[in-house]
Amino acid sequence: MAGLVAAARRLWARLAPAARRLAAQLALTARRLWRWLLTVARTVDTAAKQGPAPPPPQDPIERREPAGPITVFARGYVFTFGIRADLTWRSQGLRPDQLAWYAHYFQPQATQRLAGIAADLARTVAPHRAGELEAQLQRVLGQQEPWPYARGGQQVTCRPEAWVQLDERVRQTLQPYWERVIALDCRHEEFLRRARYAEQLNQRWSAILADQPDADAPQAVRDELARARERTLSEQRAAARWSGELLRQRHTGPETEPEVSG
């Protein structure tokens, strides 16, 4: 019995240092885990107080106009169209100042490409049909993907928009015509208002006459109703006449006339 006790004591003596080291390591690990849990708890609490994280910054956008005017020849190569453009540049991963540099660098190429597209379309368009050219140009540009440009491993894209202006000589030629059309249009609106007023007057007198038996209606009321009906017919005829004149002017005006010449 005494031998067994002695053997157990010797075994414990050998195991005691290892047990103490294991206990120390477990205590150190527990302290590290506790500090990590405290750090996580503080982070969560701070994030809750600050609210949701702000959204990531959007990619910058740079808008520029061509440095000089864009001029293309109309059909006949006598008159020209002026093209007013707006170039929108975008890229991912660039600062605004970097995107501005790339936009400045590639702007001549984008302007030249836009001018080429406009010139191809303008060759078949009469010089007074700026609206037609503008519609064609915007349709072609809208069907294209943004134009890509690359330098130094970095790519940017350009989305062009364009509007068309008349040649100043053509504008001066068309001005008297449009002044006449505007005057006719205003006169037409005036006659339409007068016709509507006459119709309302006719309806009011008709309602007054309907409220009274024919035998009881004063002659003055009957006369006034007759004059109101005549005025209605007169104003309606005038409005119709001016409508026809307005349509005739528009159908025979510069929009359907042969090409304007100098």
Secondary structure as UniProt FT lines:
FT   HELIX           2..50
FT   STRAND          61..64
FT   STRAND          70..73
FT   TURN            75..76
FT   STRAND          80..90
FT   HELIX           96..122
FT   TURN            123..124
FT   TURN            127..128
FT   HELIX           130..143
FT   STRAND          147..151
FT   TURN            152..153
FT   STRAND          154..166
FT   HELIX           168..210
FT   TURN            214..216
FT   HELIX           219..251
FT   TURN            254..256
//
